[in-house]
Amino acid sequence: MTGFRIDPEALEAAIRKLEDARDRAAEAVSKSGGVEPGELTAKDSITGQARQKFIDRANGGSESLRVSAAAIRDKLTGKIDSYRATLEEYRQADDNASVDAGRVDRRA
């Protein structure tokens, strides 16, 4: 038989692991919104600037913790969707092959 075979149970297990990783990334996105340095409490301007840089690094621009975690979450979501589509396509092809085999058996 030509084509490929997959192990649906193994793929489902992989999807569950990816979903767990995605959930952890989503949690990091959520938690990073309130990240502040507790140690930088002095009221001078240098400490204030350092405090703001820390907050910006956690929540700010394209290289921040929040944006990086969101990118990881989105990438994992795309991979999960792709794996689910592959699994569904495989199951449909398997079902179609079973139906076709039944037709051949009845004709013989």
C-alpha positions in Angstrom: 0.0 0.0 0.0 1.3 3.4 -0.9 1.0 6.6 1.1 1.8 7.1 4.8 0.4 5.9 8.1 0.3 7.8 11.3 -0.3 6.6 14.8 -3.4 8.6 15.8 -2.9 7.9 19.5 0.7 9.2 19.4 -0.4 12.3 17.5 -3.2 13.0 20.0 -0.6 12.6 22.8 1.7 15.1 21.0 -1.3 17.5 20.7 -2.0 17.3 24.4 1.7 18.1 25.2 1.6 21.0 22.8 -1.6 22.3 24.4 0.0 22.1 27.8 3.0 24.1 26.5 0.6 26.6 24.8 -1.3 27.0 28.1 1.9 27.7 30.0 2.9 30.3 27.4 -0.5 31.9 27.7 0.0 32.0 31.4 3.3 33.7 31.0 1.7 36.3 28.7 -0.9 37.0 31.4 1.5 37.1 34.3 4.0 39.3 32.6 1.5 42.1 32.5 2.0 42.8 36.2 5.8 42.2 36.4 7.6 44.8 38.5 11.0 44.7 40.2 10.3 44.5 43.9 13.9 45.2 44.8 14.2 48.6 43.0 12.4 50.7 45.7 14.6 53.7 46.1 13.1 56.9 45.1 16.1 58.4 43.2 16.0 59.0 39.5 18.5 56.3 38.6 16.6 53.6 40.4 13.4 55.0 38.8 14.9 54.7 35.3 16.2 51.2 36.1 12.7 50.2 37.4 11.1 51.5 34.2 13.5 49.7 32.0 12.8 46.5 33.8 9.0 47.0 33.3 9.5 47.9 29.7 11.6 44.8 29.1 8.9 42.6 30.6 5.9 44.3 29.0 7.1 46.6 26.3 8.4 46.3 22.7 9.0 43.4 20.3 11.6 41.7 22.4 9.7 41.8 25.7 8.8 38.8 27.8 5.1 39.4 27.0 5.6 39.6 23.2 7.9 36.6 23.1 5.5 34.5 25.2 2.6 35.5 23.0 4.6 34.6 19.9 5.4 31.2 21.3 1.7 30.7 22.2 0.6 31.6 18.7 3.2 29.3 17.1 2.1 26.4 19.3 -1.6 27.2 18.5 -0.7 27.0 14.7 1.1 23.7 15.2 -1.8 22.2 17.2 -4.3 23.3 14.5 -2.0 21.8 11.9 -1.7 18.5 13.8 -5.5 18.3 14.3 -6.1 18.9 10.6 -3.6 16.2 9.7 -5.3 13.8 12.2 -8.8 14.6 10.8 -7.6 14.2 7.2 -6.0 10.9 8.0 -9.1 9.6 9.8 -11.3 10.6 6.8 -8.9 8.9 4.4 -8.9 5.8 6.6 -12.7 5.8 6.7 -13.0 6.2 2.9 -10.5 3.4 2.4 -12.7 1.2 4.6 -15.8 2.0 2.7 -14.1 1.4 -0.6 -12.7 -2.0 0.6 -16.3 -2.9 1.6 -17.5 -2.1 -1.9 -14.8 -4.3 -3.4 -15.6 -7.2 -1.1 -19.3 -7.1 -2.1 -18.5 -7.1 -5.8 -16.2 -10.1 -5.5 
